[in-house]
Amino acid sequence: MVIKNNTIKKLIKHYKEISLLGKINGLLNWDLNVNLPEKAGKFRAEQISYLTKTISDKWLDKEFRKNLEQADKEKNLSLEEKAVVRNLKHSYKYYFRVPQKVIVDFSRVTAEAFIAWRQAKEDNKFILFEPHLKKIVSFNQKIAGYIGYKDNPYDALLDLYEPGLTFGEGKSIFSILTREIVPLVKKIKKSRFSKVDQSLFEKDYPVEFQKKIAEFVLQKIGYDFDAGRQDVSAHPFTTELGEGDVRLTNRYSSNSFIESLMVAMHEGGHGLYEQGVNLEYSMTPLEGGVSLGIHESQSRFWENQIGRSWEFIRYIEPVLSVFYPKQLAKEDANSLYRLFNMVSPSLIRVEADEVTYNLHIAIRFEIEEALLNDRISVASLPQVWGEKMKKYLGVVPNKDSEGVLQDVHWSHGLMGYFPTYTLGNLYAAQFANKIGKDLDMKKLILEGNFGEILAWYRQKIHKYGSLYWPDELVKKVTGEKLNPKFFLNYLVDKYSAIYGFSC
């Protein structure tokens, strides 16, 4: 990366320290989720709090702020130099507007909240997490106020994860999706093919084999294990800890090989993105994926457009049969394809099928906005959750661990994050439509030739890191702005064929 402007050079030099500290903090959080002893939670919260303050100090450095203000006035900047300024301005408003004490205290609260959430989920008792979540909601309300917003406090938080996203835009997207998806689910439920034999989920699939299958698939799609690793956590995630260190986690259930396989594809998509960013952008404001929505497009593409395609199931079926010859003795690619794409309203978001998944996100979107505007209380969440699940999906959780406690995100303080999952689905379908025009994707998947598909992403998206804003990137790649029609057309075409009805 060629940087000629001296002020920009100073900004990048200072940002390198911020990046290094952030990655050290990321390693502490990775360990918190993967390895931390039960009694170490309180001290880990202190460690994370200390690092958070140190990072905040770096952002608040007077000379750094002066240089950023100067850079914002500079003329004749290159594309990369302009992106450096834009990205820093977007990030600094959090640190410059939110009091440092609030940022530091929030990091301590969330570190302790994660431990409480994990115990509450295990014990199936929301009351154990409730006081922590009350603090988290309160902090998010304060943070939204400090950052500032025009119409809705939720706008300030949404923008942290997907630049420019507002509640109004999100509401419009979810309105379009729910209007089309709810009737589609009803058609599927009425189909004579809606009943799928689920006896496979009553069998045992040794976890050690699931791990081998996950590793095999990750290697095939191009994930570099010399620059990463796969571990186990309560909630799967991917984290980028520096050049040559992009880590994934998975989770395993002895009665389902599908979940861990799809998690591997999903987190692998995140990992491929991070491993494909231009190395010249490392430890600069252009490092990493540009937004959570674009990031999620990569994971959802590899999980759904690839992993749940008939071609992939046909490709992977012999591998599955080698590991589970008795369990899958009566199965073939066609029966497994139906099983992988079974549509059935369920309680758990991460286990949801492609058709109903966004309804789970719509519920969280509505709840977060209502919490931030004090229209519902934290104490009422289990009841509200159940009511919305019944409204959108027709199912109601019988226990907190399958309802309000199922996701880890709120324990980390993340409010405004969930909608990016739906954006990811929309971006993924739009990108897949373009790939289908550029490549013979079905043939490539059937042959297990994922390299050409990955190369397309490397060239069109990955290498750019955070150079282009999401709206710029999707238009650059597909020729138009984000459009839900690609996702809805994809759903209708695929599932009307599977379930035998016309639309």
C-alpha positions as CSV (number, residue, x, y, z in Angstrom):
1,M,0.0,0.0,0.0
2,V,1.5,3.3,-1.1
3,I,0.8,6.2,1.3
4,K,2.3,9.5,0.2
5,N,0.5,11.9,2.6
6,N,2.6,12.5,5.7
7,T,-0.5,13.1,8.0
8,I,-2.0,9.7,6.9
9,K,1.4,8.0,7.6
10,K,1.3,9.4,11.2
11,L,-2.3,8.1,11.6
12,I,-1.4,4.6,10.4
13,K,1.7,4.5,12.6
14,H,-0.4,5.3,15.7
15,Y,-3.2,3.0,14.6
16,K,-0.8,0.1,14.6
17,E,-0.6,0.3,18.4
18,I,-4.4,0.3,18.6
19,S,-4.5,-2.7,16.3
20,L,-1.9,-4.6,18.3
21,L,-3.7,-4.0,21.6
22,G,-7.0,-4.9,20.1
23,K,-5.6,-8.3,19.0
24,I,-4.2,-9.0,22.4
25,N,-7.6,-8.2,23.8
26,G,-9.1,-10.5,21.2
27,L,-6.8,-13.3,22.4
28,L,-8.0,-12.8,26.0
29,N,-11.6,-13.0,24.8
30,W,-10.9,-16.1,22.7
31,D,-9.4,-17.7,25.8
32,L,-12.5,-16.6,27.8
33,N,-14.7,-18.5,25.4
34,V,-12.5,-21.5,24.9
35,N,-10.2,-22.3,27.8
36,L,-10.9,-20.1,30.8
37,P,-11.1,-22.0,34.2
38,E,-14.4,-21.5,36.0
39,K,-12.9,-19.5,38.8
40,A,-10.8,-17.1,36.6
41,G,-13.7,-15.1,35.3
42,K,-13.4,-12.1,37.7
43,F,-9.7,-11.6,37.1
44,R,-10.2,-12.0,33.3
45,A,-12.7,-9.2,33.5
46,E,-10.1,-7.0,35.2
47,Q,-7.5,-7.9,32.5
48,I,-10.0,-7.0,29.7
49,S,-11.0,-3.8,31.4
50,Y,-7.4,-2.7,31.7
51,L,-6.7,-3.4,28.1
52,T,-9.9,-1.6,27.1
53,K,-8.8,1.5,28.9
54,T,-5.4,1.3,27.3
55,I,-6.9,1.1,23.9
56,S,-9.3,3.9,24.7
57,D,-6.2,6.0,25.8
58,K,-4.7,5.4,22.4
59,W,-7.8,6.6,20.6
60,L,-8.0,9.7,22.8
61,D,-4.4,10.7,22.2
62,K,-4.5,14.4,21.5
63,E,-1.9,14.3,18.7
64,F,-3.8,11.4,17.0
65,R,-7.0,13.4,17.1
66,K,-5.3,16.5,15.8
67,N,-3.8,14.5,12.8
68,L,-7.2,12.9,12.1
69,E,-8.9,16.4,12.0
70,Q,-6.1,17.6,9.7
71,A,-6.3,14.5,7.4
72,D,-10.0,15.1,7.0
73,K,-9.2,18.5,5.4
74,E,-6.5,17.2,3.1
75,K,-7.0,17.3,-0.7
76,N,-5.9,15.0,-3.5
77,L,-5.9,11.9,-1.3
78,S,-5.7,8.5,-3.0
79,L,-8.5,5.9,-2.7
80,E,-6.7,4.1,0.1
81,E,-5.9,7.3,2.0
82,K,-9.5,8.5,1.8
83,A,-10.6,5.1,3.1
84,V,-8.2,5.3,6.0
85,V,-9.7,8.7,7.1
86,R,-13.3,7.5,6.6
87,N,-12.7,4.3,8.6
88,L,-11.0,6.1,11.5
89,K,-13.7,8.8,11.6
90,H,-16.3,6.1,11.8
91,S,-14.5,4.3,14.7
92,Y,-13.3,7.4,16.6
93,K,-16.8,8.7,17.2
94,Y,-17.3,5.9,19.7
95,Y,-14.2,6.7,21.6
96,F,-14.4,10.5,21.3
97,R,-18.0,10.8,22.2
98,V,-18.5,8.1,24.8
99,P,-16.8,8.9,28.1
100,Q,-13.8,6.6,28.7
101,K,-15.2,5.6,32.1
102,V,-18.3,4.3,30.4
103,I,-16.3,2.3,27.9
104,V,-14.1,0.8,30.6
105,D,-16.9,0.0,32.9
106,F,-18.9,-1.6,30.1
107,S,-16.0,-3.9,29.2
108,R,-15.9,-5.1,32.9
109,V,-19.7,-5.5,33.0
110,T,-19.8,-7.6,29.8
111,A,-16.9,-9.8,30.8
112,E,-18.7,-10.7,34.0
113,A,-22.0,-11.0,32.1
114,F,-20.6,-13.7,29.9
115,I,-19.7,-15.9,32.8
116,A,-23.2,-15.3,34.3
117,W,-24.9,-16.1,30.9
118,R,-23.0,-19.3,30.5
119,Q,-24.1,-20.4,34.0
120,A,-27.7,-19.2,33.5
121,K,-27.9,-21.1,30.2
122,E,-26.5,-24.3,31.8
123,D,-28.9,-24.0,34.8
124,N,-31.8,-22.8,32.6
125,K,-32.4,-19.8,34.8
126,F,-32.9,-16.4,33.2
127,I,-33.0,-14.8,36.6
128,L,-29.2,-15.4,37.0
129,F,-28.5,-13.4,33.9
130,E,-31.3,-10.8,34.3
131,P,-29.4,-8.3,36.5
132,H,-26.4,-8.4,34.1
133,L,-28.6,-7.8,31.1
134,K,-30.3,-4.8,32.8
135,K,-26.9,-3.2,33.1
136,I,-26.0,-4.0,29.5
137,V,-29.2,-2.4,28.2
138,S,-28.6,0.6,30.4
139,F,-25.1,1.0,29.1
140,N,-26.2,0.7,25.5
141,Q,-28.8,3.4,26.1
142,K,-26.1,5.7,27.5
143,I,-23.7,4.9,24.6
144,A,-26.4,5.6,22.0
145,G,-27.1,8.9,23.7
146,Y,-23.4,9.9,23.7
147,I,-22.8,8.8,20.1
148,G,-26.0,10.7,19.0
149,Y,-28.8,9.8,16.6
150,K,-31.5,11.6,14.7
151,D,-34.6,9.4,15.1
152,N,-34.0,6.4,17.2
153,P,-31.3,5.4,19.7
154,Y,-31.1,2.0,18.0
155,D,-29.7,3.9,14.9
156,A,-26.5,4.8,16.8
157,L,-25.9,1.1,17.7
158,L,-26.8,-0.4,14.3
159,D,-24.3,2.0,12.7
160,L,-21.5,0.5,14.8
161,Y,-21.9,-2.9,13.1
162,E,-23.2,-1.9,9.7
163,P,-22.2,1.6,8.6
164,G,-25.2,3.7,7.7
165,L,-27.9,1.2,8.8
166,T,-30.9,2.7,10.5
167,F,-33.9,1.3,12.3
168,G,-36.2,2.6,9.5
169,E,-34.2,0.8,6.8
170,G,-34.0,-2.4,8.9
171,K,-37.8,-2.2,9.5
172,S,-38.4,-1.9,5.8
173,I,-36.2,-4.9,5.0
174,F,-37.8,-7.1,7.6
175,S,-41.3,-6.1,6.5
176,I,-40.5,-7.2,2.9
177,L,-39.0,-10.5,4.1
178,T,-41.7,-11.4,6.6
179,R,-44.4,-10.6,4.1
180,E,-43.0,-13.1,1.7
181,I,-41.5,-15.7,4.0
182,V,-44.4,-16.4,6.3
183,P,-46.7,-17.5,3.4
184,L,-43.8,-19.5,2.0
185,V,-43.5,-21.4,5.3
186,K,-47.3,-22.1,5.2
187,K,-47.0,-23.6,1.7
188,I,-44.1,-25.8,2.8
189,K,-46.0,-27.0,5.8
190,K,-49.0,-28.0,3.6
191,S,-46.8,-29.8,1.1
192,R,-47.0,-33.6,1.0
193,F,-43.2,-33.6,1.2
194,S,-43.2,-31.6,4.5
195,K,-42.8,-34.7,6.6
196,V,-39.1,-35.8,6.7
197,D,-37.9,-38.9,8.4
198,Q,-35.9,-37.5,11.4
199,S,-34.8,-40.9,12.8
200,L,-31.2,-40.1,11.8
201,F,-31.2,-37.6,14.7
202,E,-31.8,-40.5,17.1
203,K,-28.6,-42.2,16.2
204,D,-25.1,-41.7,17.6
205,Y,-22.4,-39.9,15.6
206,P,-19.1,-40.0,17.5
207,V,-17.7,-36.5,18.0
208,E,-14.2,-37.4,17.0
209,F,-15.4,-38.2,13.5
210,Q,-17.4,-35.0,13.3
211,K,-14.2,-33.1,14.0
212,K,-12.4,-35.0,11.2
213,I,-15.2,-34.2,8.8
214,A,-15.2,-30.5,9.8
215,E,-11.4,-30.3,9.2
216,F,-11.7,-32.1,5.9
217,V,-14.4,-29.7,4.6
218,L,-12.5,-26.6,5.9
219,Q,-9.4,-27.7,4.1
220,K,-11.3,-28.4,0.9
221,I,-12.9,-25.0,0.8
222,G,-9.5,-23.4,1.3
223,Y,-9.1,-22.6,5.0
224,D,-5.4,-22.5,5.9
225,F,-4.8,-24.4,9.1
226,D,-1.2,-23.1,9.1
227,A,-2.7,-19.7,9.7
228,G,-5.5,-20.8,12.0
229,R,-7.1,-23.5,14.1
230,Q,-10.5,-24.9,15.1
231,D,-11.5,-25.3,18.8
232,V,-14.7,-25.8,20.8
233,S,-16.9,-23.1,22.4
234,A,-20.4,-22.9,23.8
235,H,-21.3,-20.5,20.9
236,P,-19.2,-20.9,17.7
237,F,-17.3,-17.8,16.5
238,T,-14.3,-16.7,14.4
239,T,-11.7,-14.2,15.5
240,E,-8.8,-12.6,13.7
241,L,-5.8,-12.2,16.0
242,G,-3.2,-10.9,13.6
243,E,-1.4,-11.9,10.4
244,G,-1.4,-15.7,10.2
245,D,-3.8,-16.2,13.1
246,V,-7.5,-16.5,12.2
247,R,-9.2,-18.9,14.6
248,L,-12.5,-20.7,14.4
249,T,-14.6,-22.6,17.0
250,N,-17.3,-25.3,16.6
251,R,-19.6,-27.2,18.8
252,Y,-20.7,-30.8,18.6
253,S,-23.8,-32.9,19.4
254,S,-23.5,-36.6,19.4
255,N,-26.9,-37.1,17.7
256,S,-26.3,-34.7,14.7
257,F,-23.5,-34.5,12.3
258,I,-25.2,-31.8,10.3
259,E,-24.9,-29.1,12.8
260,S,-21.1,-29.3,13.3
261,L,-20.7,-29.6,9.5
262,M,-22.7,-26.5,8.8
263,V,-21.0,-24.6,11.6
264,A,-17.6,-25.5,10.1
265,M,-18.8,-24.2,6.7
266,H,-20.2,-21.0,8.3
267,E,-17.2,-20.1,10.5
268,G,-15.0,-21.2,7.6
269,G,-16.6,-18.6,5.5
270,H,-15.6,-15.9,8.1
271,G,-12.1,-17.4,8.3
272,L,-11.6,-17.4,4.5
273,Y,-12.6,-13.7,4.3
274,E,-10.0,-12.7,7.0
275,Q,-7.3,-14.9,5.5
276,G,-7.9,-13.3,2.1
277,V,-7.5,-9.6,3.0
278,N,-4.6,-7.8,1.4
279,L,-1.6,-8.4,3.7
280,E,-0.5,-4.8,3.1
281,Y,-3.6,-3.7,5.0
282,S,-2.6,-5.6,8.2
283,M,-2.6,-3.4,11.3
284,T,-3.9,-0.4,9.3
285,P,-7.5,1.0,9.3
286,L,-8.1,-1.0,6.2
287,E,-7.6,-4.4,7.8
288,G,-10.3,-7.0,8.3
289,G,-13.8,-7.4,6.8
290,V,-15.6,-4.1,6.1
291,S,-18.7,-4.8,8.0
292,L,-20.6,-7.6,9.9
293,G,-23.2,-7.8,7.1
294,I,-20.5,-8.4,4.4
295,H,-18.7,-10.7,6.8
296,E,-21.9,-12.7,7.4
297,S,-22.5,-12.9,3.6
298,Q,-19.3,-15.0,3.4
299,S,-20.3,-17.4,6.2
300,R,-23.9,-17.7,5.0
301,F,-22.7,-18.3,1.4
302,W,-20.5,-21.2,2.3
303,E,-23.0,-22.6,4.7
304,N,-26.1,-22.3,2.5
305,Q,-25.5,-21.6,-1.1
306,I,-22.6,-24.2,-1.0
307,G,-23.1,-26.4,2.0
308,R,-26.9,-27.0,1.6
309,S,-26.8,-27.4,-2.2
310,W,-27.6,-30.7,-3.8
311,E,-24.2,-30.7,-5.5
312,F,-22.4,-30.4,-2.3
313,I,-24.4,-33.1,-0.6
314,R,-23.7,-35.3,-3.5
315,Y,-20.0,-34.5,-3.2
316,I,-19.8,-35.0,0.6
317,E,-22.1,-38.1,0.9
318,P,-19.4,-40.6,0.2
319,V,-17.2,-39.0,2.9
320,L,-20.0,-39.1,5.4
321,S,-20.7,-42.7,4.6
322,V,-17.1,-43.7,5.3
323,F,-17.3,-42.3,8.8
324,Y,-20.9,-43.4,9.5
325,P,-21.5,-46.5,7.4
326,K,-24.2,-48.0,9.7
327,Q,-26.0,-44.8,10.5
328,L,-26.3,-43.7,6.9
329,A,-26.6,-47.2,5.3
330,K,-30.1,-46.4,3.9
331,E,-29.4,-42.8,2.8
332,D,-28.3,-41.4,-0.5
333,A,-27.6,-37.8,-1.7
334,N,-31.3,-37.1,-2.4
335,S,-32.5,-38.2,1.0
336,L,-29.7,-36.3,2.7
337,Y,-30.4,-33.2,0.6
338,R,-34.0,-33.2,2.0
339,L,-32.7,-33.6,5.5
340,F,-30.1,-30.8,5.2
341,N,-32.9,-28.5,3.8
342,M,-35.7,-29.6,6.1
343,V,-37.9,-26.6,6.8
344,S,-39.5,-26.7,10.2
345,P,-40.1,-23.7,12.5
346,S,-37.7,-24.3,15.4
347,L,-36.7,-22.7,18.7
348,I,-33.0,-22.3,18.2
349,R,-31.7,-19.6,15.8
350,V,-28.4,-21.3,14.9
351,E,-30.2,-24.5,14.1
352,A,-32.9,-22.8,11.9
353,D,-33.3,-23.6,8.3
354,E,-32.8,-21.0,5.5
355,V,-36.4,-20.2,5.2
356,T,-37.3,-19.4,8.8
357,Y,-33.9,-18.1,9.9
358,N,-34.6,-14.4,9.2
359,L,-37.8,-14.6,11.3
360,H,-35.6,-15.4,14.3
361,I,-33.6,-12.2,13.5
362,A,-36.8,-10.2,13.1
363,I,-37.7,-11.1,16.6
364,R,-34.4,-10.0,18.1
365,F,-34.5,-6.8,16.0
366,E,-37.9,-5.9,17.4
367,I,-36.9,-6.8,21.0
368,E,-33.7,-4.8,20.9
369,E,-35.4,-1.7,19.6
370,A,-38.1,-2.0,22.2
371,L,-35.6,-2.5,25.0
372,L,-33.6,0.5,24.1
373,N,-36.8,2.7,23.9
374,D,-38.1,1.3,27.3
375,R,-41.2,-0.2,25.7
376,I,-40.5,-3.5,27.3
377,S,-38.5,-4.4,30.4
378,V,-35.6,-6.9,30.8
379,A,-37.7,-8.8,33.4
380,S,-40.5,-9.4,30.8
381,L,-38.2,-10.8,28.1
382,P,-39.0,-14.5,28.6
383,Q,-42.7,-13.7,28.1
384,V,-42.1,-11.3,25.2
385,W,-39.8,-13.8,23.6
386,G,-42.5,-16.5,23.7
387,E,-45.1,-14.2,22.3
388,K,-43.0,-13.2,19.3
389,M,-41.9,-16.8,18.7
390,K,-45.5,-17.8,18.5
391,K,-46.4,-14.9,16.2
392,Y,-43.6,-15.5,13.7
393,L,-42.8,-19.2,14.0
394,G,-45.7,-20.8,15.7
395,V,-43.5,-22.4,18.4
396,V,-42.9,-21.4,22.0
397,P,-39.9,-22.3,24.2
398,N,-40.6,-24.3,27.3
399,K,-37.3,-23.2,29.0
400,D,-35.1,-20.1,29.0
401,S,-32.1,-22.0,27.5
402,E,-34.1,-22.5,24.3
403,G,-35.5,-19.0,24.4
404,V,-34.0,-15.8,25.6
405,L,-30.8,-17.4,26.8
406,Q,-29.9,-19.2,23.6
407,D,-27.6,-16.5,22.1
408,V,-24.3,-15.2,23.6
409,H,-24.4,-11.8,21.9
410,W,-26.2,-9.8,24.6
411,S,-23.7,-11.0,27.3
412,H,-21.0,-9.4,25.2
413,G,-23.0,-6.2,25.1
414,L,-23.8,-6.5,21.4
415,M,-27.1,-4.8,20.7
416,G,-27.5,-3.8,17.0
417,Y,-25.5,-6.8,15.9
418,F,-28.3,-9.3,15.0
419,P,-29.7,-7.6,12.0
420,T,-26.3,-8.0,10.2
421,Y,-27.1,-11.8,10.0
422,T,-30.1,-11.0,7.8
423,L,-28.1,-8.5,5.8
424,G,-25.5,-11.3,5.3
425,N,-28.2,-13.6,3.9
426,L,-29.3,-10.9,1.4
427,Y,-25.7,-10.1,0.4
428,A,-24.9,-13.8,0.0
429,A,-27.8,-14.4,-2.4
430,Q,-26.9,-11.3,-4.4
431,F,-23.3,-12.4,-4.7
432,A,-24.2,-16.0,-5.5
433,N,-26.4,-14.7,-8.3
434,K,-23.4,-12.9,-9.8
435,I,-21.1,-15.9,-9.3
436,G,-23.6,-18.0,-11.1
437,K,-23.3,-15.8,-14.1
438,D,-19.5,-15.7,-14.0
439,L,-18.8,-19.4,-13.2
440,D,-20.4,-22.8,-13.6
441,M,-20.9,-23.0,-9.9
442,K,-22.9,-26.2,-9.8
443,K,-20.3,-28.1,-11.8
444,L,-17.5,-26.8,-9.6
445,I,-19.3,-27.8,-6.4
446,L,-20.1,-31.3,-7.7
447,E,-16.5,-31.8,-8.5
448,G,-15.3,-30.5,-5.2
449,N,-13.5,-27.7,-7.0
450,F,-14.0,-24.9,-4.5
451,G,-10.8,-23.1,-5.5
452,E,-12.3,-21.3,-8.4
453,I,-15.2,-20.1,-6.2
454,L,-12.8,-18.9,-3.5
455,A,-10.6,-17.2,-6.1
456,W,-13.7,-15.3,-7.3
457,Y,-14.3,-14.0,-3.7
458,R,-10.6,-13.3,-3.2
459,Q,-10.6,-11.1,-6.3
460,K,-14.0,-9.4,-5.9
461,I,-14.3,-9.0,-2.1
462,H,-11.7,-10.4,0.2
463,K,-8.6,-8.6,-1.0
464,Y,-10.2,-5.2,-0.5
465,G,-10.6,-5.6,3.3
466,S,-12.2,-2.4,4.5
467,L,-11.3,-0.3,1.5
468,Y,-14.9,0.0,0.2
469,W,-18.0,0.7,2.4
470,P,-20.7,-2.1,2.2
471,D,-23.0,-0.2,-0.2
472,E,-20.0,0.7,-2.5
473,L,-18.8,-2.9,-2.4
474,V,-22.1,-4.6,-3.3
475,K,-22.7,-2.2,-6.1
476,K,-19.1,-2.7,-7.4
477,V,-19.5,-6.5,-7.3
478,T,-23.1,-6.9,-8.6
479,G,-23.9,-3.7,-10.4
480,E,-26.7,-2.6,-8.1
481,K,-27.4,-1.8,-4.4
482,L,-28.6,-4.4,-1.9
483,N,-31.8,-5.9,-3.1
484,P,-33.9,-8.5,-1.1
485,K,-35.3,-9.9,-4.3
486,F,-32.3,-12.1,-5.0
487,F,-32.7,-13.8,-1.6
488,L,-36.4,-14.2,-1.9
489,N,-36.1,-15.6,-5.5
490,Y,-33.4,-18.0,-4.3
491,L,-35.7,-19.3,-1.5
492,V,-38.7,-19.7,-3.7
493,D,-36.9,-21.4,-6.5
494,K,-35.0,-23.8,-4.2
495,Y,-37.8,-24.7,-1.8
496,S,-40.7,-24.9,-4.3
497,A,-38.6,-27.5,-6.1
498,I,-37.8,-29.5,-2.9
499,Y,-41.4,-29.4,-1.6
500,G,-43.2,-29.7,-4.9
501,F,-45.4,-26.7,-5.3
502,S,-45.5,-23.7,-7.6
503,C,-45.4,-20.0,-6.8
